Each structure stands twice: as structure tokens, then as C-alpha cells.
């Protein structure tokens, strides 16, 4: 893309952001994907007004909607990769006023249904990007880690930190930050008391090719790097035993 085309794209993006509500949308989507209902609720506006603002952001190429792979009646709004290119501090790193405070977490736990691909890759990427401890788990663990995930990790020079998928019940601690990387987990665990983020990442196992796993890892890398810039370690506090 030429310099002129870049500047035209940036100008459309900045024009679309010349509204406090739209800036609020991007602030909420910096680290997670949210349903339209959740966005409207957090912004304190009606669904119709949110639809108006989302249309402007979509036309500027800043956000997109993605149908849930688990429940096709649901959708998630997420930042586009292009939205992070060229808009500087407003989107990527950001001043404290827009990006919000840093996140404190004793550990980050990446969760998908089978703990065989997306959560495994996310954890491997996180260990490369951050000193905050991490783990991965599944709500219904598979018998083995998907060979496609192992090949993608090897191709990207990543180290997988576990030998077998693990259950969320044996991994999760009360003070963990949970990052769900598949829609089913986000939709099936609404009552989980932990602080949570959701990333709507398509399941590469459904395609099964090495390219699909590498593409999933590329999406996860973008999310991991954004979150890693905001997260810092908080000591883990073990519950006291009553005598």
C-alpha cells in the first residue's frame, strides 16, 4: 500500500474515532471481544445507538463482527488487524487515559474446550512475551495435544509447556485471570468468578491444515502482545488453612 493510501486509511480511522462513544468501543475491545449486548451495557447506551456507532467503525475498517462458532445466533465485535496499523498511541499502547490502568494478575490461564490447540498456542506465545506466570486448560480436555498445534509451535520456535491437555478444574485458582480463546468456553462458563477476557479465535482443528494452525497462532500473537503490554505480576496469595 502506498503512502497516500495509508494516509487516506488513517484519516478515515481518525474521523470515525472523533466521538467519545466510538473511542469507548475501541477501549473496551483493546484486550477482548464482546457481544453487541455486552458493549451496549458497558457503554450505557441503547442497542440502536450502538448499531449506529458500530456501522461507522466498520465502514472505517476498525472493527468487524464474527459469528460465534458455538452458538451461531450470537456474534462478537472485535478489532480488525488493520485497525492497529498506523493509528499510533490511540490504539496500540495508548496513553493512560484511553488504554486504562495496567492489569495485575498472579497468573494468566488460557482456556479452550479441549486444551489441545488454541489455549496451548496462546500459553506458548505468552511465555515468550511476558514474565507473568501462565497456564492453559480445557473444559473438556482431549486425550492429546493436537499434532497441528505441535507443528505450528515448532515452525514458530515456540515451546509447549505441557505434555497433555489439562482440566480447568485442576488448574484454575481463584485469583487467576482467565482468557477464553474459544466461544464455547465463553458462553458455557458465564458464572466463573475469576476476572475474564474473551478472544473469539476460530478453531484451526475444524480446518485441520498446518496453515490454519499457523494463522490461529498469528491471531493469538497479536492479542498476546497487546495484553502483555498491560499486564504485570501480582503475588499469588494462598488461602489460609483454618486450625
C-alpha positions as a LaTeX table, in Angstrom:
\begin{tabular}{lrrr}
\hline
Residue & $x$ (\AA) & $y$ (\AA) & $z$ (\AA) \\
\hline
Unk1 & 0.00 & 0.00 & 0.00 \\
Unk2 & 1.37 & 3.45 & $-0.94$ \\
Unk3 & 1.94 & 6.30 & 1.50 \\
Unk4 & $-1.05$ & 8.17 & 0.09 \\
Unk5 & $-3.33$ & 5.15 & 0.56 \\
Unk6 & $-2.02$ & 4.67 & 4.09 \\
Unk7 & $-2.78$ & 8.29 & 4.97 \\
Unk8 & $-6.26$ & 8.03 & 3.49 \\
Unk9 & $-6.97$ & 4.92 & 5.57 \\
Unk10 & $-5.64$ & 6.59 & 8.71 \\
Unk11 & $-7.74$ & 9.69 & 8.01 \\
Unk12 & $-10.90$ & 7.56 & 7.75 \\
Unk13 & $-9.98$ & 5.87 & 11.00 \\
Unk14 & $-9.35$ & 9.10 & 12.90 \\
Unk15 & $-12.56$ & 10.62 & 11.52 \\
Unk16 & $-14.55$ & 7.62 & 12.74 \\
Unk17 & $-12.95$ & 7.99 & 16.18 \\
Unk18 & $-13.99$ & 11.63 & 16.57 \\
Unk19 & $-16.72$ & 10.60 & 19.00 \\
Unk20 & $-16.39$ & 9.67 & 22.70 \\
Unk21 & $-18.66$ & 6.62 & 22.38 \\
Unk22 & $-16.64$ & 5.19 & 19.50 \\
Unk23 & $-13.45$ & 5.72 & 21.45 \\
Unk24 & $-15.17$ & 3.86 & 24.26 \\
Unk25 & $-15.94$ & 0.96 & 21.94 \\
Unk26 & $-12.30$ & 0.65 & 20.93 \\
Unk27 & $-11.13$ & 0.97 & 24.52 \\
Unk28 & $-13.36$ & $-1.95$ & 25.51 \\
Unk29 & $-12.19$ & $-4.03$ & 22.55 \\
Unk30 & $-8.47$ & $-3.43$ & 23.02 \\
Unk31 & $-7.98$ & $-6.60$ & 25.06 \\
Unk32 & $-11.11$ & $-8.65$ & 24.36 \\
Unk33 & $-14.01$ & $-9.40$ & 22.03 \\
Unk34 & $-17.51$ & $-8.53$ & 23.23 \\
Unk35 & $-21.04$ & $-9.22$ & 22.05 \\
Unk36 & $-23.09$ & $-6.17$ & 20.95 \\
Unk37 & $-25.29$ & $-6.60$ & 24.03 \\
Unk38 & $-22.25$ & $-6.55$ & 26.33 \\
Unk39 & $-20.86$ & $-3.48$ & 24.57 \\
Unk40 & $-24.15$ & $-1.58$ & 24.86 \\
Unk41 & $-24.43$ & $-2.49$ & 28.53 \\
Unk42 & $-20.90$ & $-1.41$ & 29.41 \\
Unk43 & $-21.27$ & 1.85 & 27.49 \\
Unk44 & $-24.72$ & 2.55 & 28.96 \\
Unk45 & $-26.36$ & 3.14 & 25.57 \\
Unk46 & $-29.22$ & 1.55 & 23.61 \\
Unk47 & $-28.69$ & $-1.21$ & 21.08 \\
Unk48 & $-29.87$ & 1.08 & 18.26 \\
Unk49 & $-27.34$ & 3.76 & 19.15 \\
Unk50 & $-24.58$ & 1.19 & 19.41 \\
Unk51 & $-25.50$ & $-0.16$ & 15.95 \\
Unk52 & $-25.06$ & 3.37 & 14.55 \\
Unk53 & $-21.59$ & 3.69 & 16.04 \\
Unk54 & $-20.55$ & 0.18 & 15.02 \\
Unk55 & $-21.57$ & 0.90 & 11.43 \\
Unk56 & $-19.28$ & 3.94 & 11.35 \\
Unk57 & $-16.39$ & 1.95 & 12.83 \\
Unk58 & $-16.96$ & $-0.96$ & 10.44 \\
Unk59 & $-17.04$ & 1.37 & 7.42 \\
Unk60 & $-13.71$ & 2.80 & 8.55 \\
Unk61 & $-12.30$ & $-0.74$ & 8.78 \\
Unk62 & $-11.67$ & $-0.56$ & 12.54 \\
Unk63 & $-13.98$ & $-3.31$ & 13.81 \\
Unk64 & $-15.72$ & $-6.38$ & 12.46 \\
Unk65 & $-18.38$ & $-8.81$ & 13.62 \\
Unk66 & $-17.73$ & $-12.53$ & 13.88 \\
Unk67 & $-20.38$ & $-15.18$ & 14.45 \\
Unk68 & $-19.85$ & $-17.44$ & 17.43 \\
Unk69 & $-18.63$ & $-20.88$ & 16.41 \\
Unk70 & $-20.59$ & $-22.31$ & 19.33 \\
Unk71 & $-23.94$ & $-20.52$ & 19.01 \\
Unk72 & $-24.50$ & $-19.05$ & 15.56 \\
Unk73 & $-27.22$ & $-16.78$ & 16.93 \\
Unk74 & $-24.53$ & $-14.85$ & 18.79 \\
Unk75 & $-21.81$ & $-12.63$ & 17.43 \\
Unk76 & $-18.75$ & $-10.85$ & 18.77 \\
Unk77 & $-17.31$ & $-7.47$ & 17.84 \\
Unk78 & $-13.54$ & $-7.37$ & 17.55 \\
Unk79 & $-10.83$ & $-5.01$ & 16.36 \\
Unk80 & $-9.51$ & $-5.70$ & 12.88 \\
Unk81 & $-5.77$ & $-6.25$ & 12.47 \\
Unk82 & $-5.74$ & $-3.21$ & 10.20 \\
Unk83 & $-7.14$ & $-1.02$ & 12.97 \\
Unk84 & $-3.87$ & $-1.35$ & 14.86 \\
Unk85 & $-1.70$ & $-0.30$ & 11.92 \\
Unk86 & $-0.83$ & 3.38 & 11.72 \\
Unk87 & $-3.19$ & 4.81 & 14.35 \\
Unk88 & $-0.37$ & 5.16 & 16.86 \\
Unk89 & $-0.95$ & 5.63 & 20.56 \\
Unk90 & $-4.72$ & 5.84 & 20.26 \\
Unk91 & $-4.98$ & 2.11 & 19.61 \\
Unk92 & $-1.65$ & 0.45 & 20.15 \\
Unk93 & $-0.20$ & 1.05 & 23.58 \\
Unk94 & $-2.11$ & 4.24 & 24.15 \\
Unk95 & $-1.96$ & 6.97 & 26.73 \\
Unk96 & $-3.07$ & 6.01 & 30.22 \\
Unk97 & $-6.35$ & 7.88 & 29.79 \\
Unk98 & $-7.54$ & 5.69 & 26.92 \\
Unk99 & $-5.76$ & 2.41 & 27.49 \\
Unk100 & $-6.73$ & 2.30 & 31.15 \\
Unk101 & $-4.68$ & 1.10 & 34.12 \\
Unk102 & $-2.28$ & $-1.81$ & 33.97 \\
Unk103 & $-3.69$ & $-5.22$ & 34.80 \\
Unk104 & $-2.41$ & $-7.11$ & 37.82 \\
Unk105 & $-2.61$ & $-10.89$ & 37.64 \\
Unk106 & $-0.95$ & $-13.60$ & 39.69 \\
Unk107 & $-1.30$ & $-15.86$ & 36.65 \\
Unk108 & $-2.95$ & $-15.86$ & 33.23 \\
Unk109 & $-4.82$ & $-19.04$ & 32.29 \\
Unk110 & $-5.78$ & $-19.60$ & 28.65 \\
Unk111 & $-8.83$ & $-21.83$ & 28.24 \\
Unk112 & $-10.47$ & $-23.55$ & 25.29 \\
Unk113 & $-12.75$ & $-26.58$ & 25.19 \\
Unk114 & $-10.20$ & $-29.34$ & 24.59 \\
Unk115 & $-6.95$ & $-27.63$ & 25.64 \\
Unk116 & $-5.36$ & $-29.16$ & 22.56 \\
Unk117 & $-4.65$ & $-26.23$ & 20.21 \\
Unk118 & $-5.66$ & $-22.60$ & 20.78 \\
Unk119 & $-5.06$ & $-22.43$ & 24.52 \\
Unk120 & $-1.82$ & $-24.41$ & 24.12 \\
Unk121 & $-0.51$ & $-21.98$ & 21.49 \\
Unk122 & $-1.67$ & $-18.94$ & 23.45 \\
Unk123 & 0.20 & $-20.16$ & 26.51 \\
Unk124 & 3.37 & $-20.80$ & 24.49 \\
Unk125 & 3.17 & $-17.30$ & 22.99 \\
Unk126 & 2.54 & $-15.74$ & 26.38 \\
Unk127 & 5.59 & $-17.37$ & 27.93 \\
Unk128 & 7.64 & $-15.77$ & 25.17 \\
Unk129 & 6.08 & $-12.31$ & 25.64 \\
Unk130 & 5.60 & $-11.85$ & 29.38 \\
Unk131 & 7.11 & $-12.70$ & 32.75 \\
Unk132 & 3.65 & $-13.03$ & 34.30 \\
Unk133 & 3.12 & $-16.75$ & 35.05 \\
Unk134 & 0.66 & $-18.62$ & 32.84 \\
Unk135 & $-1.05$ & $-21.93$ & 32.25 \\
Unk136 & $-3.64$ & $-23.45$ & 29.93 \\
Unk137 & $-6.64$ & $-25.70$ & 30.47 \\
Unk138 & $-9.80$ & $-27.08$ & 28.90 \\
Unk139 & $-13.40$ & $-27.54$ & 29.95 \\
Unk140 & $-13.42$ & $-30.98$ & 28.29 \\
Unk141 & $-9.77$ & $-31.95$ & 27.78 \\
Unk142 & $-8.76$ & $-34.05$ & 24.80 \\
Unk143 & $-6.60$ & $-37.13$ & 25.11 \\
Unk144 & $-3.61$ & $-35.42$ & 23.49 \\
Unk145 & $-2.35$ & $-32.10$ & 22.18 \\
Unk146 & $-3.30$ & $-31.68$ & 18.52 \\
Unk147 & $-0.33$ & $-32.57$ & 16.26 \\
Unk148 & $-1.15$ & $-29.50$ & 14.16 \\
Unk149 & $-0.59$ & $-27.29$ & 17.19 \\
Unk150 & 2.73 & $-29.02$ & 17.87 \\
Unk151 & 3.85 & $-28.49$ & 14.26 \\
Unk152 & 2.81 & $-24.83$ & 14.35 \\
Unk153 & 4.68 & $-24.30$ & 17.61 \\
Unk154 & 7.80 & $-25.91$ & 16.16 \\
Unk155 & 7.56 & $-23.81$ & 12.99 \\
Unk156 & 7.30 & $-20.63$ & 15.08 \\
Unk157 & 10.05 & $-21.60$ & 17.50 \\
Unk158 & 7.64 & $-21.89$ & 20.45 \\
Unk159 & 7.95 & $-24.27$ & 23.38 \\
Unk160 & 4.81 & $-26.09$ & 24.52 \\
Unk161 & 4.91 & $-26.17$ & 28.31 \\
Unk162 & 2.80 & $-29.26$ & 28.99 \\
Unk163 & 2.68 & $-32.84$ & 27.78 \\
Unk164 & $-1.09$ & $-33.43$ & 27.90 \\
Unk165 & $-4.29$ & $-31.37$ & 27.98 \\
Unk166 & $-5.47$ & $-30.47$ & 31.48 \\
Unk167 & $-8.86$ & $-29.77$ & 33.02 \\
Unk168 & $-9.80$ & $-26.28$ & 34.18 \\
Unk169 & $-10.93$ & $-27.87$ & 37.46 \\
Unk170 & $-7.39$ & $-28.98$ & 38.30 \\
Unk171 & $-5.62$ & $-25.87$ & 37.00 \\
Unk172 & $-7.67$ & $-22.81$ & 37.93 \\
Unk173 & $-7.01$ & $-20.76$ & 41.07 \\
Unk174 & $-9.36$ & $-18.06$ & 42.42 \\
Unk175 & $-7.01$ & $-15.18$ & 41.59 \\
Unk176 & $-6.16$ & $-16.27$ & 38.02 \\
Unk177 & $-7.04$ & $-14.06$ & 35.06 \\
Unk178 & $-8.94$ & $-16.31$ & 32.64 \\
Unk179 & $-8.62$ & $-15.71$ & 28.90 \\
Unk180 & $-11.10$ & $-17.82$ & 26.94 \\
Unk181 & $-9.88$ & $-18.40$ & 23.39 \\
Unk182 & $-12.95$ & $-20.20$ & 22.07 \\
Unk183 & $-16.57$ & $-19.11$ & 22.01 \\
Unk184 & $-17.92$ & $-22.26$ & 23.64 \\
Unk185 & $-15.94$ & $-21.65$ & 26.83 \\
Unk186 & $-17.06$ & $-18.02$ & 26.99 \\
Unk187 & $-20.70$ & $-18.99$ & 26.54 \\
Unk188 & $-20.74$ & $-22.06$ & 28.77 \\
Unk189 & $-18.97$ & $-20.58$ & 31.81 \\
Unk190 & $-20.87$ & $-17.35$ & 32.48 \\
Unk191 & $-20.76$ & $-17.77$ & 36.26 \\
Unk192 & $-16.99$ & $-18.18$ & 36.60 \\
Unk193 & $-15.97$ & $-15.73$ & 39.37 \\
Unk194 & $-12.45$ & $-15.07$ & 38.03 \\
Unk195 & $-11.63$ & $-11.90$ & 36.13 \\
Unk196 & $-12.05$ & $-12.76$ & 32.46 \\
Unk197 & $-11.28$ & $-11.72$ & 28.91 \\
Unk198 & $-12.54$ & $-13.37$ & 25.73 \\
Unk199 & $-10.84$ & $-13.77$ & 22.36 \\
Unk200 & $-13.04$ & $-15.16$ & 19.58 \\
Unk201 & $-10.49$ & $-17.26$ & 17.69 \\
Unk202 & $-11.65$ & $-19.75$ & 15.04 \\
Unk203 & $-10.80$ & $-23.38$ & 15.77 \\
Unk204 & $-7.93$ & $-24.45$ & 13.46 \\
Unk205 & $-8.80$ & $-28.09$ & 14.14 \\
Unk206 & $-12.01$ & $-27.63$ & 12.17 \\
Unk207 & $-9.89$ & $-26.94$ & 9.07 \\
Unk208 & $-7.05$ & $-29.24$ & 10.02 \\
Unk209 & $-4.31$ & $-27.80$ & 7.81 \\
Unk210 & $-0.95$ & $-26.59$ & 9.03 \\
Unk211 & $-1.76$ & $-23.17$ & 7.57 \\
Unk212 & $-4.88$ & $-22.96$ & 9.74 \\
Unk213 & $-2.87$ & $-23.58$ & 12.91 \\
Unk214 & $-0.23$ & $-21.04$ & 11.92 \\
Unk215 & $-2.97$ & $-18.49$ & 11.12 \\
Unk216 & $-4.57$ & $-19.08$ & 14.53 \\
Unk217 & $-1.18$ & $-18.59$ & 16.17 \\
Unk218 & $-0.75$ & $-15.30$ & 14.29 \\
Unk219 & $-4.10$ & $-14.02$ & 15.62 \\
Unk220 & $-3.20$ & $-15.15$ & 19.11 \\
Unk221 & 0.20 & $-13.45$ & 18.91 \\
Unk222 & $-1.44$ & $-10.07$ & 18.24 \\
Unk223 & $-3.76$ & $-10.50$ & 21.23 \\
Unk224 & $-0.99$ & $-11.80$ & 23.50 \\
Unk225 & 1.32 & $-8.90$ & 22.70 \\
Unk226 & $-1.44$ & $-6.36$ & 23.40 \\
Unk227 & $-2.29$ & $-7.95$ & 26.74 \\
Unk228 & 1.36 & $-8.46$ & 27.71 \\
Unk229 & 1.96 & $-4.72$ & 27.40 \\
Unk230 & $-0.73$ & $-4.13$ & 30.02 \\
Unk231 & $-0.19$ & $-6.98$ & 32.47 \\
Unk232 & 2.12 & $-7.16$ & 35.43 \\
Unk233 & 2.59 & $-9.88$ & 38.00 \\
Unk234 & 0.75 & $-9.87$ & 41.31 \\
Unk235 & 1.84 & $-12.25$ & 44.08 \\
Unk236 & $-0.31$ & $-15.34$ & 44.46 \\
Unk237 & $-1.98$ & $-15.49$ & 47.82 \\
Unk238 & $-2.61$ & $-19.00$ & 49.11 \\
Unk239 & $-5.80$ & $-19.35$ & 51.16 \\
Unk240 & $-5.20$ & $-19.68$ & 54.88 \\
Unk241 & $-5.90$ & $-23.01$ & 56.47 \\
Unk242 & $-8.22$ & $-22.92$ & 59.45 \\
Unk243 & $-6.93$ & $-24.70$ & 62.50 \\
\hline
\end{tabular}
